[in-house]
């Protein structure tokens, strides 16, 4: 059974930083694509970005230059470093795993991130 367990969400002031972590179990972590999606209140879920097994990364235009995704295969963990957070980044953030950026099979429960003063 594949499980994705996220940690690191919370409340931060605009301009601040947070790092989300996602530990994967029950799957061959080194294969496939790991991604982060988010869903803000009243909005559709959207791709924040992702990273392939080879280290290629992809980001939504809204977070380019502010967010960084990385993975540590030895720790079976993927990270989302979020800098210069804006109120519009407020959302529930989901860790995902799949065969491609458009085909995510497994989802975490999603920690909330709130950027507010």
N, C-alpha and C positions, 0 to 999 in steps of 0.2 A: 504494500500500500504506500503510495507516494504521499508525502506530507511536506508542506512548505510552511514554515513558522517564521513570521516576521517579528521584528522588535525595533524599537527606537523612535516610534512616533511620539507626538506630544504637542505642546503649545510653545510657540516661539514668536518673538517680535518680528515684524517686517524688517528685512535686512539681515536677519539671523540665519543660522545654519542648523541643519539636522542631518544625521546619518541613519538610514534604515538598513537593517540587516535581514537576510532571509537564509535560513538553514534548510537544506533539502535532505530528506531521508527517503529511503525506499526506491531510489532510482539511480541510474548511472549519471551522476551530476555532470561529469565532464563532457557528456554528449548533449546536443540539442541547444536550444536558445532559452536564455533566461530573460525575463522581461519584467517591467514595472508598468502597471496601469494605475489610473486614478479615476475616482468618480466624485465630483463635487455635488453638493446638494442641488437637486433640480436639474442636473445635467447628465448627459450620457457618459458612459465610461470611455476613457480615451487612453491611448498608448502614450506613456511618458518616454519610454525608451527601452532598449534591450541590448544584450550582448550575446554573441555566438560563442561556440566552443573554441573558435580560433581567436577570439578577442575582438572581433569587429563589433563596433558599437553604432547604435542608431538612436537619435533623439527627436522628440517633437520640437518644432520650431520655437515653441513658447518657453522651452527650458534650455535650449542650446546655450552653452557658455556659462550656465549656472549650475546645472546638474551633471554629475558624473556617475556612470555605472561601471562597476568592476566586479571581478569574480576571483575567488580563491579556491581552486579545485582541491587543494589539500584540506581545507576547512569546510568543503562542500557548502560554501556560503557566497551569496551575491550581495553586493552593497549598492545603495543609492545615496550618494553624497549630494545634499541639496544646500546650495549657498544662495545668498541674496534673495531669500524667500520673500514672496509677495503675498498680499491677501488673497489674490486669485489662485494661489497654489494650494489653498485650503481644500482638502479632499480626504477621502479614504484611499490609501495607497495599497495596491495589491501586488504581491510577488507572483510571478507566473512562470511556467515552464512548458515548453512545447517543441515541436519540430521546426517551426519557423516563426517569424514575427507575427504573421497573420493566423497562426494556428497554435494557440496556447491551450494545452490540455489540462494542466493542473494549476490550481489557484490557492493562494493563502487566504486567510480570513480578513486581512487588511487592517493595519493600524491607522487611526486618524491622525492627520497632520493639520494643525491650525496655525496660520500666520496672522496674528492679530495683536494690536496694542491694547 
